Amino acid sequence: MSFHSPTQLKSYYLDALVEKGKATGISGKAPRAGKTRLSEEIKVNKRGSLAIPKERIEGMGFKVGDAFSIRPSKAGISLKKA
């Protein structure tokens, strides 16, 4: 058996511990208290713009005049603060 990364080794080790009954499996992430959803649906408007809700913008710490770069990605698009 060869491992290609430390993460892969840890994953196999956890699986072995679970199989032996020495650890419980991971069933998923628990919701974080006080956090907003990471994703929400927005739509392209008549002008071809995407409008991000003001609360979301303020929650991320962005301000009027902040610049961003946008590019296609495997997941869809990538928006990066310049």
DRENLOKOL-44006 format. One record per atom (N, C-alpha, C, O): x, y negated, z negated; residue in three letters; residue number from 1. Coordinates in Angstrom, 3 decimals, m for minus. Layout:
BEGIN
c1 X | c2 Y | c3 Z | r ALA | k NUM $
...
//
This chain:
BEGIN
c1 0.845 | c2 1.170 | c3 0.000 | r MET | k 1 $
c1 0.000 | c2 0.000 | c3 0.000 | r MET | k 1 $
c1 0.892 | c2 m1.234 | c3 0.000 | r MET | k 1 $
c1 1.779 | c2 m1.348 | c3 m0.845 | r MET | k 1 $
c1 0.677 | c2 m2.150 | c3 0.919 | r SER | k 2 $
c1 1.469 | c2 m3.380 | c3 0.926 | r SER | k 2 $
c1 0.527 | c2 m4.574 | c3 0.781 | r SER | k 2 $
c1 m0.560 | c2 m4.599 | c3 1.360 | r SER | k 2 $
c1 0.953 | c2 m5.539 | c3 0.016 | r PHE | k 3 $
c1 0.164 | c2 m6.738 | c3 m0.218 | r PHE | k 3 $
c1 0.797 | c2 m7.904 | c3 0.524 | r PHE | k 3 $
c1 2.017 | c2 m8.064 | c3 0.532 | r PHE | k 3 $
c1 m0.043 | c2 m8.708 | c3 1.142 | r HIS | k 4 $
c1 0.452 | c2 m9.814 | c3 1.955 | r HIS | k 4 $
c1 0.503 | c2 m11.129 | c3 1.203 | r HIS | k 4 $
c1 1.076 | c2 m12.103 | c3 1.689 | r HIS | k 4 $
c1 m0.097 | c2 m11.163 | c3 0.011 | r SER | k 5 $
c1 m0.081 | c2 m12.391 | c3 m0.779 | r SER | k 5 $
c1 m0.323 | c2 m12.048 | c3 m2.242 | r SER | k 5 $
c1 m0.873 | c2 m10.989 | c3 m2.544 | r SER | k 5 $
c1 0.079 | c2 m12.926 | c3 m3.153 | r PRO | k 6 $
c1 m0.207 | c2 m12.709 | c3 m4.573 | r PRO | k 6 $
c1 m1.706 | c2 m12.622 | c3 m4.858 | r PRO | k 6 $
c1 m2.129 | c2 m11.887 | c3 m5.750 | r PRO | k 6 $
c1 m2.500 | c2 m13.365 | c3 m4.107 | r THR | k 7 $
c1 m3.953 | c2 m13.338 | c3 m4.295 | r THR | k 7 $
c1 m4.512 | c2 m11.969 | c3 m3.952 | r THR | k 7 $
c1 m5.397 | c2 m11.468 | c3 m4.646 | r THR | k 7 $
c1 m4.007 | c2 m11.363 | c3 m2.894 | r GLN | k 8 $
c1 m4.472 | c2 m10.036 | c3 m2.509 | r GLN | k 8 $
c1 m4.104 | c2 m9.015 | c3 m3.591 | r GLN | k 8 $
c1 m4.912 | c2 m8.141 | c3 m3.907 | r GLN | k 8 $
c1 m2.911 | c2 m9.111 | c3 m4.157 | r LEU | k 9 $
c1 m2.499 | c2 m8.226 | c3 m5.238 | r LEU | k 9 $
c1 m3.424 | c2 m8.382 | c3 m6.442 | r LEU | k 9 $
c1 m3.863 | c2 m7.386 | c3 m7.018 | r LEU | k 9 $
c1 m3.722 | c2 m9.618 | c3 m6.824 | r LYS | k 10 $
c1 m4.610 | c2 m9.880 | c3 m7.957 | r LYS | k 10 $
c1 m5.997 | c2 m9.311 | c3 m7.711 | r LYS | k 10 $
c1 m6.627 | c2 m8.778 | c3 m8.624 | r LYS | k 10 $
c1 m6.467 | c2 m9.425 | c3 m6.490 | r SER | k 11 $
c1 m7.781 | c2 m8.901 | c3 m6.146 | r SER | k 11 $
c1 m7.837 | c2 m7.385 | c3 m6.318 | r SER | k 11 $
c1 m8.789 | c2 m6.858 | c3 m6.893 | r SER | k 11 $
c1 m6.818 | c2 m6.686 | c3 m5.821 | r TYR | k 12 $
c1 m6.757 | c2 m5.231 | c3 m5.965 | r TYR | k 12 $
c1 m6.627 | c2 m4.845 | c3 m7.438 | r TYR | k 12 $
c1 m7.227 | c2 m3.864 | c3 m7.877 | r TYR | k 12 $
c1 m5.846 | c2 m5.612 | c3 m8.203 | r TYR | k 13 $
c1 m5.666 | c2 m5.327 | c3 m9.625 | r TYR | k 13 $
c1 m6.991 | c2 m5.474 | c3 m10.369 | r TYR | k 13 $
c1 m7.331 | c2 m4.625 | c3 m11.192 | r TYR | k 13 $
c1 m7.736 | c2 m6.530 | c3 m10.093 | r LEU | k 14 $
c1 m9.040 | c2 m6.726 | c3 m10.724 | r LEU | k 14 $
c1 m9.995 | c2 m5.605 | c3 m10.337 | r LEU | k 14 $
c1 m10.708 | c2 m5.081 | c3 m11.193 | r LEU | k 14 $
c1 m10.019 | c2 m5.237 | c3 m9.077 | r ASP | k 15 $
c1 m10.879 | c2 m4.134 | c3 m8.633 | r ASP | k 15 $
c1 m10.553 | c2 m2.848 | c3 m9.392 | r ASP | k 15 $
c1 m11.461 | c2 m2.109 | c3 m9.772 | r ASP | k 15 $
c1 m9.257 | c2 m2.575 | c3 m9.617 | r ALA | k 16 $
c1 m8.857 | c2 m1.368 | c3 m10.348 | r ALA | k 16 $
c1 m9.302 | c2 m1.438 | c3 m11.798 | r ALA | k 16 $
c1 m9.761 | c2 m0.440 | c3 m12.353 | r ALA | k 16 $
c1 m9.171 | c2 m2.610 | c3 m12.422 | r LEU | k 17 $
c1 m9.620 | c2 m2.771 | c3 m13.808 | r LEU | k 17 $
c1 m11.128 | c2 m2.572 | c3 m13.930 | r LEU | k 17 $
c1 m11.602 | c2 m1.948 | c3 m14.879 | r LEU | k 17 $
c1 m11.873 | c2 m3.102 | c3 m12.973 | r VAL | k 18 $
c1 m13.330 | c2 m2.937 | c3 m12.981 | r VAL | k 18 $
c1 m13.681 | c2 m1.467 | c3 m12.819 | r VAL | k 18 $
c1 m14.566 | c2 m0.960 | c3 m13.508 | r VAL | k 18 $
c1 m13.004 | c2 m0.791 | c3 m11.926 | r GLU | k 19 $
c1 m13.260 | c2 0.630 | c3 m11.676 | r GLU | k 19 $
c1 m12.993 | c2 1.477 | c3 m12.927 | r GLU | k 19 $
c1 m13.704 | c2 2.448 | c3 m13.189 | r GLU | k 19 $
c1 m11.977 | c2 1.108 | c3 m13.686 | r LYS | k 20 $
c1 m11.636 | c2 1.835 | c3 m14.914 | r LYS | k 20 $
c1 m12.518 | c2 1.413 | c3 m16.091 | r LYS | k 20 $
c1 m12.447 | c2 2.025 | c3 m17.157 | r LYS | k 20 $
c1 m13.349 | c2 0.375 | c3 m15.920 | r GLY | k 21 $
c1 m14.210 | c2 m0.100 | c3 m17.000 | r GLY | k 21 $
c1 m13.503 | c2 m0.999 | c3 m17.993 | r GLY | k 21 $
c1 m14.013 | c2 m1.222 | c3 m19.091 | r GLY | k 21 $
c1 m12.345 | c2 m1.516 | c3 m17.635 | r LYS | k 22 $
c1 m11.573 | c2 m2.366 | c3 m18.536 | r LYS | k 22 $
c1 m11.824 | c2 m3.848 | c3 m18.302 | r LYS | k 22 $
c1 m11.321 | c2 m4.689 | c3 m19.047 | r LYS | k 22 $
c1 m12.589 | c2 m4.170 | c3 m17.285 | r ALA | k 23 $
c1 m12.954 | c2 m5.560 | c3 m16.991 | r ALA | k 23 $
c1 m14.318 | c2 m5.560 | c3 m16.321 | r ALA | k 23 $
c1 m14.711 | c2 m4.584 | c3 m15.683 | r ALA | k 23 $
c1 m15.034 | c2 m6.669 | c3 m16.474 | r THR | k 24 $
c1 m16.322 | c2 m6.787 | c3 m15.797 | r THR | k 24 $
c1 m16.107 | c2 m7.426 | c3 m14.432 | r THR | k 24 $
c1 m15.184 | c2 m8.219 | c3 m14.246 | r THR | k 24 $
c1 m16.943 | c2 m7.084 | c3 m13.504 | r GLY | k 25 $
c1 m16.835 | c2 m7.640 | c3 m12.157 | r GLY | k 25 $
c1 m17.268 | c2 m9.097 | c3 m12.130 | r GLY | k 25 $
c1 m17.915 | c2 m9.587 | c3 m13.055 | r GLY | k 25 $
c1 m16.908 | c2 m9.763 | c3 m11.079 | r ILE | k 26 $
c1 m17.296 | c2 m11.156 | c3 m10.882 | r ILE | k 26 $
c1 m18.566 | c2 m11.158 | c3 m10.056 | r ILE | k 26 $
c1 m18.593 | c2 m10.644 | c3 m8.937 | r ILE | k 26 $
c1 m19.625 | c2 m11.744 | c3 m10.618 | r SER | k 27 $
c1 m20.909 | c2 m11.703 | c3 m9.925 | r SER | k 27 $
c1 m21.206 | c2 m12.983 | c3 m9.147 | r SER | k 27 $
c1 m22.153 | c2 m13.009 | c3 m8.361 | r SER | k 27 $
c1 m20.452 | c2 m14.006 | c3 m9.338 | r GLY | k 28 $
c1 m20.675 | c2 m15.268 | c3 m8.638 | r GLY | k 28 $
c1 m20.354 | c2 m16.441 | c3 m9.543 | r GLY | k 28 $
c1 m20.066 | c2 m16.264 | c3 m10.727 | r GLY | k 28 $
c1 m20.404 | c2 m17.619 | c3 m8.991 | r LYS | k 29 $
c1 m20.090 | c2 m18.811 | c3 m9.758 | r LYS | k 29 $
c1 m21.312 | c2 m19.283 | c3 m10.526 | r LYS | k 29 $
c1 m22.427 | c2 m19.295 | c3 m10.003 | r LYS | k 29 $
c1 m21.089 | c2 m19.665 | c3 m11.758 | r ALA | k 30 $
c1 m22.163 | c2 m20.249 | c3 m12.557 | r ALA | k 30 $
c1 m22.306 | c2 m21.710 | c3 m12.147 | r ALA | k 30 $
c1 m21.304 | c2 m22.363 | c3 m11.855 | r ALA | k 30 $
c1 m23.528 | c2 m22.237 | c3 m12.119 | r PRO | k 31 $
c1 m23.690 | c2 m23.644 | c3 m11.753 | r PRO | k 31 $
c1 m23.039 | c2 m24.548 | c3 m12.788 | r PRO | k 31 $
c1 m23.082 | c2 m24.270 | c3 m13.987 | r PRO | k 31 $
c1 m22.445 | c2 m25.618 | c3 m12.322 | r ARG | k 32 $
c1 m21.791 | c2 m26.567 | c3 m13.212 | r ARG | k 32 $
c1 m22.799 | c2 m27.578 | c3 m13.723 | r ARG | k 32 $
c1 m23.571 | c2 m28.152 | c3 m12.954 | r ARG | k 32 $
c1 m22.780 | c2 m27.784 | c3 m15.018 | r ALA | k 33 $
c1 m23.704 | c2 m28.742 | c3 m15.620 | r ALA | k 33 $
c1 m23.310 | c2 m30.157 | c3 m15.223 | r ALA | k 33 $
c1 m22.130 | c2 m30.507 | c3 m15.222 | r ALA | k 33 $
c1 m24.303 | c2 m30.963 | c3 m14.887 | r GLY | k 34 $
c1 m24.058 | c2 m32.366 | c3 m14.575 | r GLY | k 34 $
c1 m23.501 | c2 m32.629 | c3 m13.190 | r GLY | k 34 $
c1 m23.263 | c2 m33.787 | c3 m12.846 | r GLY | k 34 $
c1 m23.288 | c2 m31.620 | c3 m12.396 | r LYS | k 35 $
c1 m22.740 | c2 m31.807 | c3 m11.052 | r LYS | k 35 $
c1 m23.876 | c2 m31.806 | c3 m10.035 | r LYS | k 35 $
c1 m24.880 | c2 m31.114 | c3 m10.203 | r LYS | k 35 $
c1 m23.699 | c2 m32.595 | c3 m8.977 | r THR | k 36 $
c1 m24.674 | c2 m32.590 | c3 m7.899 | r THR | k 36 $
c1 m24.329 | c2 m31.489 | c3 m6.908 | r THR | k 36 $
c1 m23.220 | c2 m30.956 | c3 m6.924 | r THR | k 36 $
c1 m25.270 | c2 m31.155 | c3 m6.056 | r ARG | k 37 $
c1 m24.994 | c2 m30.158 | c3 m5.024 | r ARG | k 37 $
c1 m23.852 | c2 m30.635 | c3 m4.145 | r ARG | k 37 $
c1 m23.691 | c2 m31.833 | c3 m3.911 | r ARG | k 37 $
c1 m23.070 | c2 m29.696 | c3 m3.665 | r LEU | k 38 $
c1 m21.952 | c2 m30.049 | c3 m2.802 | r LEU | k 38 $
c1 m22.400 | c2 m30.365 | c3 m1.385 | r LEU | k 38 $
c1 m21.738 | c2 m31.127 | c3 m0.681 | r LEU | k 38 $
c1 m23.512 | c2 m29.790 | c3 m0.962 | r SER | k 39 $
c1 m23.958 | c2 m30.037 | c3 0.396 | r SER | k 39 $
c1 m25.424 | c2 m30.430 | c3 0.406 | r SER | k 39 $
c1 m26.205 | c2 m30.005 | c3 m0.445 | r SER | k 39 $
c1 m25.769 | c2 m31.221 | c3 1.352 | r GLU | k 40 $
c1 m27.160 | c2 m31.585 | c3 1.586 | r GLU | k 40 $
c1 m27.298 | c2 m31.892 | c3 3.064 | r GLU | k 40 $
c1 m26.320 | c2 m32.226 | c3 3.734 | r GLU | k 40 $
c1 m28.494 | c2 m31.781 | c3 3.557 | r GLU | k 41 $
c1 m28.722 | c2 m31.959 | c3 4.981 | r GLU | k 41 $
c1 m28.909 | c2 m33.437 | c3 5.324 | r GLU | k 41 $
c1 m29.684 | c2 m34.142 | c3 4.677 | r GLU | k 41 $
c1 m28.197 | c2 m33.893 | c3 6.340 | r ILE | k 42 $
c1 m28.413 | c2 m35.223 | c3 6.904 | r ILE | k 42 $
c1 m28.628 | c2 m35.043 | c3 8.396 | r ILE | k 42 $
c1 m28.216 | c2 m34.035 | c3 8.971 | r ILE | k 42 $
c1 m29.277 | c2 m36.025 | c3 9.029 | r LYS | k 43 $
c1 m29.592 | c2 m35.904 | c3 10.456 | r LYS | k 43 $
c1 m29.020 | c2 m37.075 | c3 11.236 | r LYS | k 43 $
c1 m28.811 | c2 m38.162 | c3 10.697 | r LYS | k 43 $
c1 m28.770 | c2 m36.832 | c3 12.516 | r VAL | k 44 $
c1 m28.323 | c2 m37.883 | c3 13.421 | r VAL | k 44 $
c1 m29.509 | c2 m38.805 | c3 13.678 | r VAL | k 44 $
c1 m30.599 | c2 m38.344 | c3 14.017 | r VAL | k 44 $
c1 m29.289 | c2 m40.130 | c3 13.514 | r ASN | k 45 $
c1 m30.391 | c2 m41.071 | c3 13.743 | r ASN | k 45 $
c1 m30.464 | c2 m41.492 | c3 15.215 | r ASN | k 45 $
c1 m29.687 | c2 m41.006 | c3 16.036 | r ASN | k 45 $
c1 m31.381 | c2 m42.382 | c3 15.545 | r LYS | k 46 $
c1 m31.599 | c2 m42.805 | c3 16.940 | r LYS | k 46 $
c1 m30.365 | c2 m43.438 | c3 17.567 | r LYS | k 46 $
c1 m30.185 | c2 m43.375 | c3 18.783 | r LYS | k 46 $
c1 m29.515 | c2 m44.046 | c3 16.746 | r ARG | k 47 $
c1 m28.302 | c2 m44.692 | c3 17.255 | r ARG | k 47 $
c1 m27.141 | c2 m43.706 | c3 17.408 | r ARG | k 47 $
c1 m26.063 | c2 m44.075 | c3 17.873 | r ARG | k 47 $
c1 m27.370 | c2 m42.445 | c3 17.010 | r GLY | k 48 $
c1 m26.303 | c2 m41.453 | c3 17.100 | r GLY | k 48 $
c1 m25.398 | c2 m41.444 | c3 15.884 | r GLY | k 48 $
c1 m24.303 | c2 m40.883 | c3 15.931 | r GLY | k 48 $
c1 m25.839 | c2 m42.056 | c3 14.799 | r SER | k 49 $
c1 m25.046 | c2 m42.131 | c3 13.577 | r SER | k 49 $
c1 m25.506 | c2 m41.109 | c3 12.550 | r SER | k 49 $
c1 m26.659 | c2 m40.677 | c3 12.553 | r SER | k 49 $
c1 m24.602 | c2 m40.738 | c3 11.689 | r LEU | k 50 $
c1 m24.939 | c2 m39.910 | c3 10.538 | r LEU | k 50 $
c1 m24.976 | c2 m40.839 | c3 9.323 | r LEU | k 50 $
c1 m23.998 | c2 m41.528 | c3 9.033 | r LEU | k 50 $
c1 m26.083 | c2 m40.853 | c3 8.629 | r ALA | k 51 $
c1 m26.221 | c2 m41.716 | c3 7.450 | r ALA | k 51 $
c1 m26.067 | c2 m40.865 | c3 6.193 | r ALA | k 51 $
c1 m26.864 | c2 m39.960 | c3 5.941 | r ALA | k 51 $
c1 m25.032 | c2 m41.166 | c3 5.409 | r ILE | k 52 $
c1 m24.802 | c2 m40.457 | c3 4.153 | r ILE | k 52 $
c1 m25.447 | c2 m41.284 | c3 3.044 | r ILE | k 52 $
c1 m25.201 | c2 m42.487 | c3 2.953 | r ILE | k 52 $
c1 m26.267 | c2 m40.661 | c3 2.203 | r PRO | k 53 $
c1 m26.962 | c2 m41.407 | c3 1.154 | r PRO | k 53 $
c1 m26.004 | c2 m42.198 | c3 0.256 | r PRO | k 53 $
c1 m24.914 | c2 m41.733 | c3 m0.080 | r PRO | k 53 $
c1 m26.436 | c2 m43.395 | c3 m0.119 | r LYS | k 54 $
c1 m25.617 | c2 m44.302 | c3 m0.928 | r LYS | k 54 $
c1 m25.163 | c2 m43.642 | c3 m2.233 | r LYS | k 54 $
c1 m24.018 | c2 m43.820 | c3 m2.649 | r LYS | k 54 $
c1 m26.044 | c2 m42.888 | c3 m2.876 | r GLU | k 55 $
c1 m25.693 | c2 m42.232 | c3 m4.136 | r GLU | k 55 $
c1 m24.531 | c2 m41.268 | c3 m3.948 | r GLU | k 55 $
c1 m23.659 | c2 m41.160 | c3 m4.810 | r GLU | k 55 $
c1 m24.523 | c2 m40.566 | c3 m2.812 | r ARG | k 56 $
c1 m23.454 | c2 m39.611 | c3 m2.508 | r ARG | k 56 $
c1 m22.135 | c2 m40.362 | c3 m2.287 | r ARG | k 56 $
c1 m21.087 | c2 m39.946 | c3 m2.781 | r ARG | k 56 $
c1 m22.201 | c2 m41.465 | c3 m1.545 | r ILE | k 57 $
c1 m21.003 | c2 m42.274 | c3 m1.272 | r ILE | k 57 $
c1 m20.413 | c2 m42.810 | c3 m2.577 | r ILE | k 57 $
c1 m19.209 | c2 m42.699 | c3 m2.811 | r ILE | k 57 $
c1 m21.262 | c2 m43.388 | c3 m3.420 | r GLU | k 58 $
c1 m20.795 | c2 m43.938 | c3 m4.692 | r GLU | k 58 $
c1 m20.268 | c2 m42.836 | c3 m5.602 | r GLU | k 58 $
c1 m19.285 | c2 m43.037 | c3 m6.315 | r GLU | k 58 $
c1 m20.914 | c2 m41.673 | c3 m5.583 | r GLY | k 59 $
c1 m20.483 | c2 m40.550 | c3 m6.412 | r GLY | k 59 $
c1 m19.110 | c2 m40.029 | c3 m6.039 | r GLY | k 59 $
c1 m18.414 | c2 m39.464 | c3 m6.883 | r GLY | k 59 $
c1 m18.707 | c2 m40.207 | c3 m4.793 | r MET | k 60 $
c1 m17.392 | c2 m39.762 | c3 m4.335 | r MET | k 60 $
c1 m16.344 | c2 m40.854 | c3 m4.475 | r MET | k 60 $
c1 m15.169 | c2 m40.633 | c3 m4.181 | r MET | k 60 $
c1 m16.767 | c2 m42.038 | c3 m4.925 | r GLY | k 61 $
c1 m15.815 | c2 m43.123 | c3 m5.148 | r GLY | k 61 $
c1 m15.457 | c2 m43.935 | c3 m3.911 | r GLY | k 61 $
c1 m14.480 | c2 m44.684 | c3 m3.934 | r GLY | k 61 $
c1 m16.221 | c2 m43.805 | c3 m2.838 | r PHE | k 62 $
c1 m15.953 | c2 m44.580 | c3 m1.629 | r PHE | k 62 $
c1 m16.537 | c2 m45.984 | c3 m1.776 | r PHE | k 62 $
c1 m17.509 | c2 m46.201 | c3 m2.500 | r PHE | k 62 $
c1 m15.921 | c2 m46.923 | c3 m1.075 | r LYS | k 63 $
c1 m16.354 | c2 m48.319 | c3 m1.137 | r LYS | k 63 $
c1 m16.563 | c2 m48.875 | c3 0.265 | r LYS | k 63 $
c1 m16.074 | c2 m48.314 | c3 1.245 | r LYS | k 63 $
c1 m17.287 | c2 m49.973 | c3 0.351 | r VAL | k 64 $
c1 m17.510 | c2 m50.644 | c3 1.630 | r VAL | k 64 $
c1 m16.159 | c2 m50.974 | c3 2.253 | r VAL | k 64 $
c1 m15.277 | c2 m51.513 | c3 1.584 | r VAL | k 64 $
c1 m15.999 | c2 m50.656 | c3 3.515 | r GLY | k 65 $
c1 m14.767 | c2 m50.940 | c3 4.233 | r GLY | k 65 $
c1 m13.783 | c2 m49.777 | c3 4.270 | r GLY | k 65 $
c1 m12.797 | c2 m49.847 | c3 5.004 | r GLY | k 65 $
c1 m14.015 | c2 m48.703 | c3 3.502 | r ASP | k 66 $
c1 m13.130 | c2 m47.538 | c3 3.560 | r ASP | k 66 $
c1 m13.173 | c2 m46.947 | c3 4.969 | r ASP | k 66 $
c1 m14.239 | c2 m46.860 | c3 5.578 | r ASP | k 66 $
c1 m12.015 | c2 m46.543 | c3 5.483 | r ALA | k 67 $
c1 m11.916 | c2 m45.977 | c3 6.825 | r ALA | k 67 $
c1 m11.751 | c2 m44.464 | c3 6.740 | r ALA | k 67 $
c1 m11.177 | c2 m43.940 | c3 5.785 | r ALA | k 67 $
c1 m12.272 | c2 m43.765 | c3 7.768 | r PHE | k 68 $
c1 m12.213 | c2 m42.314 | c3 7.818 | r PHE | k 68 $
c1 m11.820 | c2 m41.862 | c3 9.214 | r PHE | k 68 $
c1 m12.047 | c2 m42.567 | c3 10.197 | r PHE | k 68 $
c1 m11.222 | c2 m40.669 | c3 9.287 | r SER | k 69 $
c1 m10.992 | c2 m40.042 | c3 10.588 | r SER | k 69 $
c1 m11.894 | c2 m38.813 | c3 10.639 | r SER | k 69 $
c1 m12.149 | c2 m38.164 | c3 9.625 | r SER | k 69 $
c1 m12.367 | c2 m38.514 | c3 11.838 | r ILE | k 70 $
c1 m13.265 | c2 m37.375 | c3 12.025 | r ILE | k 70 $
c1 m12.703 | c2 m36.517 | c3 13.149 | r ILE | k 70 $
c1 m12.200 | c2 m37.031 | c3 14.148 | r ILE | k 70 $
c1 m12.796 | c2 m35.180 | c3 12.968 | r ARG | k 71 $
c1 m12.318 | c2 m34.270 | c3 14.009 | r ARG | k 71 $
c1 m13.097 | c2 m32.971 | c3 13.919 | r ARG | k 71 $
c1 m13.632 | c2 m32.646 | c3 12.859 | r ARG | k 71 $
c1 m13.168 | c2 m32.228 | c3 15.005 | r PRO | k 72 $
c1 m13.832 | c2 m30.928 | c3 14.955 | r PRO | k 72 $
c1 m13.026 | c2 m29.936 | c3 14.124 | r PRO | k 72 $
c1 m11.798 | c2 m30.012 | c3 14.078 | r PRO | k 72 $
c1 m13.705 | c2 m29.022 | c3 13.477 | r SER | k 73 $
c1 m13.031 | c2 m27.957 | c3 12.715 | r SER | k 73 $
c1 m13.784 | c2 m26.647 | c3 12.957 | r SER | k 73 $
c1 m14.854 | c2 m26.635 | c3 13.563 | r SER | k 73 $
c1 m13.211 | c2 m25.557 | c3 12.477 | r LYS | k 74 $
c1 m13.870 | c2 m24.259 | c3 12.649 | r LYS | k 74 $
c1 m15.238 | c2 m24.240 | c3 11.971 | r LYS | k 74 $
c1 m16.163 | c2 m23.590 | c3 12.457 | r LYS | k 74 $
c1 m15.370 | c2 m24.957 | c3 10.838 | r ALA | k 75 $
c1 m16.620 | c2 m24.975 | c3 10.082 | r ALA | k 75 $
c1 m17.618 | c2 m25.980 | c3 10.636 | r ALA | k 75 $
c1 m18.794 | c2 m25.929 | c3 10.277 | r ALA | k 75 $
c1 m17.189 | c2 m26.881 | c3 11.490 | r GLY | k 76 $
c1 m18.077 | c2 m27.902 | c3 12.053 | r GLY | k 76 $
c1 m17.305 | c2 m29.179 | c3 12.323 | r GLY | k 76 $
c1 m16.753 | c2 m29.366 | c3 13.408 | r GLY | k 76 $
c1 m17.268 | c2 m30.073 | c3 11.315 | r ILE | k 77 $
c1 m16.469 | c2 m31.290 | c3 11.456 | r ILE | k 77 $
c1 m15.668 | c2 m31.493 | c3 10.170 | r ILE | k 77 $
c1 m16.019 | c2 m30.961 | c3 9.117 | r ILE | k 77 $
c1 m14.607 | c2 m32.258 | c3 10.270 | r SER | k 78 $
c1 m13.789 | c2 m32.619 | c3 9.127 | r SER | k 78 $
c1 m13.766 | c2 m34.131 | c3 9.039 | r SER | k 78 $
c1 m13.464 | c2 m34.813 | c3 10.018 | r SER | k 78 $
c1 m14.084 | c2 m34.651 | c3 7.873 | r LEU | k 79 $
c1 m14.090 | c2 m36.086 | c3 7.625 | r LEU | k 79 $
c1 m13.030 | c2 m36.351 | c3 6.583 | r LEU | k 79 $
c1 m13.102 | c2 m35.811 | c3 5.479 | r LEU | k 79 $
c1 m12.022 | c2 m37.188 | c3 6.916 | r LYS | k 80 $
c1 m10.914 | c2 m37.425 | c3 6.010 | r LYS | k 80 $
c1 m10.732 | c2 m38.913 | c3 5.811 | r LYS | k 80 $
c1 m10.697 | c2 m39.682 | c3 6.772 | r LYS | k 80 $
c1 m10.616 | c2 m39.318 | c3 4.539 | r LYS | k 81 $
c1 m10.402 | c2 m40.735 | c3 4.231 | r LYS | k 81 $
c1 m9.014 | c2 m41.127 | c3 4.714 | r LYS | k 81 $
c1 m8.029 | c2 m40.448 | c3 4.423 | r LYS | k 81 $
c1 m8.945 | c2 m42.229 | c3 5.455 | r ALA | k 82 $
c1 m7.668 | c2 m42.693 | c3 6.031 | r ALA | k 82 $
c1 m6.818 | c2 m43.397 | c3 5.003 | r ALA | k 82 $
c1 m5.716 | c2 m43.848 | c3 5.317 | r ALA | k 82 $
//
